[in-house]
Amino acid sequence: MVARKPKVIVTRKLPDPVETRMRELFDAELNVDDVPFTRARLADALARADVLAPTITDKIDAELIAGAGEKLKLIANFGVGVDHIDIPAALAKGIAVTNTPGVLTEDTADLTMALIMAVARRILEGAQAVQAGTFTGWTPTWMMGRRVTGKRLGIIGMGRIGQAVARRAKAFGLQIHYHNRKPVSSRIAEELEATYWESLDQMLARVDIVSVHSPHTPATYHLLSARRLKLLQPHAIVINTARGEIIDEQALADLLAQGKIAGAGLDVFEFEPTINAKLLKLPNAVLLPHMGSATLEGRIDMGEKVIINIRTWMDGHKPPDRILPQML
């Protein structure tokens, strides 16, 4: 007798190879039209599924989890961040939660470096000038940006992505500084020639570029507050490819508009998908549509991680990418 395939409900459209494999392995209910789930549709999915495969756009709070069916035993998140899921409520109800760590590191680090270069060298402004027909020829003083080589990069959060950014930045001739809950190993510190700052305030006052790579938790909400943003030097630029809530977006927009911060490159926003109207009007802000992990390879790797977590659970084992209480 063939064992029953678990009911897996996928909340967004995923790359075709991932969806095809899910259909082969599971009783997979796909979101072919890629319409974001409403709260009512999420509640229905939680009531019917053995496994829910959500993404960061699905807010799964304690109330929704309380209404989950008895069959639901796994929330296999498509993505690394799990701040959209009430983990304690899920664990209390006996529902395991997994994510997809590691596979987005290189893609996010690549995009971080692209934003650093785009802001420092005014690449977007230059491209727009060409497309608008306002480029009339080279002049010595037009569209001048800032040299990246030799500048100090302050990394907030020195995990996988922070270290990948540091390796790229070192190759560009940047000096690496970082703030983390604890220093990295001496081997990594030596490799990156990285300077550790226990005090975030002290680091911010000394670096030329700040790049955010922390998870969003209650402790990191507005970690870059209005007070801390004012510590930055006027020529500094701010890069965020982590979570929008880590920066006080209104304060950042105000300081950019006042020329008290030179520029910003943002791939995430505090009230995403809504973007601060002031930011949209600023020439010194490069804004991207949350595309840090948007490579075909990365998204397929994410899907394969989801599948491995589900299959491991099906076999009666602990999924490799479980979120545990001590990780919160």
Order of alpha helices (4+ residues) and beta strands (2+ residues): beta-alpha-beta-alpha-beta-alpha-beta-alpha-beta-alpha-alpha-beta-alpha-beta-alpha-beta-alpha-beta-alpha-beta-alpha-beta-alpha-beta-alpha
